[in-house]
Amino acid sequence: MFLKARAGRRRRQGLTLVEMIVVLAIIALVAVMIVPNVIGRPDQARVTVAKTDLKTIASSLRMYRLDNGGYPTTDQGLKALVERPETEPAPANWNGEGYLPEAPKDPWGRDYVYRSPGQTSGFDLMSHGKDGEPGGEGLDADLTDRTR
């Protein structure tokens, strides 16, 4: 009797092939339901990073204006936030530490578009989105520092 009970416990300690197949089927089913929801997220994350970067750059531009009486020219570009511009108009009180640690690139690896004076304010600042072309919809839409 004692040996039969012990042998029964040994058989129940491991998983059978059928149980393993059922577990793998459940894992596969869960993966099929979750993976499509996760795949589109990297591009959406890049849009969020671009919006945050644009706000940070716009704040740095405003600090530059407060220190120097105006925004960098279009020719000086966003590089003026990292290195003191050599071209006119020379900044009067350029911050020796700079306004940004490095020249900003959008999350797709392209330069942000900067114009000063801007069409609607002192400067225009934007990223052309995933496709890098003006206009577009969805992930390809232009993003500005005023994008909500």
C-alpha positions in Angstrom: 0.0 0.0 0.0 2.8 2.4 0.9 4.6 1.7 -2.3 1.5 2.3 -4.5 0.8 5.7 -2.8 4.4 6.8 -3.4 4.4 5.7 -7.0 1.1 7.7 -7.6 2.7 10.8 -6.2 5.7 10.5 -8.5 3.5 10.3 -11.6 1.7 13.5 -10.5 4.8 15.5 -9.8 5.7 16.1 -13.5 3.7 17.5 -16.4 2.4 15.2 -19.1 2.9 16.0 -22.8 -0.8 17.0 -23.1 -0.5 19.4 -20.2 2.6 21.0 -21.8 0.8 21.4 -25.1 -2.2 23.1 -23.4 0.2 25.5 -21.5 2.0 26.4 -24.8 -1.4 26.9 -26.5 -2.5 29.3 -23.8 0.8 31.2 -24.0 0.5 31.4 -27.8 -3.1 32.7 -27.5 -2.1 35.4 -25.0 0.8 36.4 -27.3 -1.5 36.7 -30.3 -3.8 39.0 -28.3 -1.0 41.3 -26.8 1.6 41.6 -29.6 -0.5 43.6 -32.0 -1.2 46.2 -29.3 2.5 46.6 -28.5 3.9 46.7 -32.1 2.5 50.2 -33.0 3.8 51.9 -29.8 7.4 52.8 -30.8 6.2 55.3 -33.3 3.7 56.8 -30.9 6.5 57.0 -28.3 8.6 59.0 -30.9 5.7 61.4 -31.3 5.6 61.9 -27.6 9.3 62.5 -27.4 9.2 65.0 -30.2 6.4 67.0 -28.5 8.4 67.1 -25.3 11.6 68.1 -27.2 9.8 70.9 -28.9 8.6 72.3 -25.6 12.1 72.1 -24.2 13.6 73.8 -27.2 11.0 76.5 -27.2 11.8 77.2 -23.5 15.5 77.4 -24.3 14.7 79.8 -27.2 12.7 82.0 -24.8 15.6 82.0 -22.3 18.0 83.0 -25.2 15.6 85.9 -26.1 15.5 87.0 -22.4 19.3 87.0 -22.2 20.0 88.5 -25.7 17.0 90.6 -26.6 15.9 88.4 -29.5 15.8 84.9 -30.9 18.6 83.4 -33.0 18.2 84.1 -36.7 17.2 81.3 -39.1 20.8 81.2 -40.3 22.1 80.9 -36.8 19.6 78.2 -36.2 19.2 76.0 -33.1 23.0 75.6 -33.0 23.0 79.0 -31.3 21.5 77.3 -28.3 24.6 75.1 -28.0 27.5 77.3 -29.2 27.8 81.1 -29.2 26.9 82.3 -32.7 29.7 83.9 -34.7 27.4 85.6 -37.2 25.4 88.9 -36.7 23.5 89.7 -34.7 26.0 88.7 -32.1 24.3 87.8 -28.8 25.0 90.3 -26.1 24.7 88.1 -23.0 25.0 84.6 -24.3 25.0 82.0 -21.5 28.5 80.5 -21.3 27.0 77.1 -20.4 24.7 77.2 -23.4 21.0 76.7 -23.5 21.0 73.1 -24.6 23.7 70.4 -24.1 23.7 69.4 -27.8 22.1 70.3 -31.1 18.7 68.8 -31.1 17.5 66.2 -33.6 14.0 64.8 -33.8 13.3 61.2 -32.8 13.6 60.2 -36.4 17.2 61.5 -36.6 16.4 64.7 -38.6 17.0 68.4 -37.6 14.1 70.3 -36.2 12.8 73.0 -38.5 13.5 76.5 -37.1 12.6 79.8 -38.6 13.0 83.3 -37.0 11.0 85.4 -37.4 8.2 83.0 -37.5 4.9 83.2 -39.4 2.7 83.5 -36.3 5.2 84.4 -33.5 8.9 85.2 -32.9 9.9 81.8 -34.2 8.5 78.7 -35.9 9.7 75.4 -34.5 8.6 72.0 -35.9 9.3 68.4 -36.8 7.9 67.0 -40.0 7.0 63.8 -38.3 7.9 60.2 -39.3 7.9 60.9 -43.1 10.1 64.0 -42.9 7.8 65.8 -45.4 5.7 68.9 -44.7 2.0 68.1 -43.9 0.7 64.6 -43.5 -1.6 62.8 -41.1 -1.2 60.5 -38.2 2.4 59.7 -37.5 3.5 61.7 -40.6 1.8 64.9 -39.3 3.9 68.0 -38.6 4.5 68.6 -34.9 5.1 72.1 -33.5 5.8 73.5 -30.1 2.1 74.4 -30.0 0.9 70.9 -30.8 -1.4 69.6 -28.1 
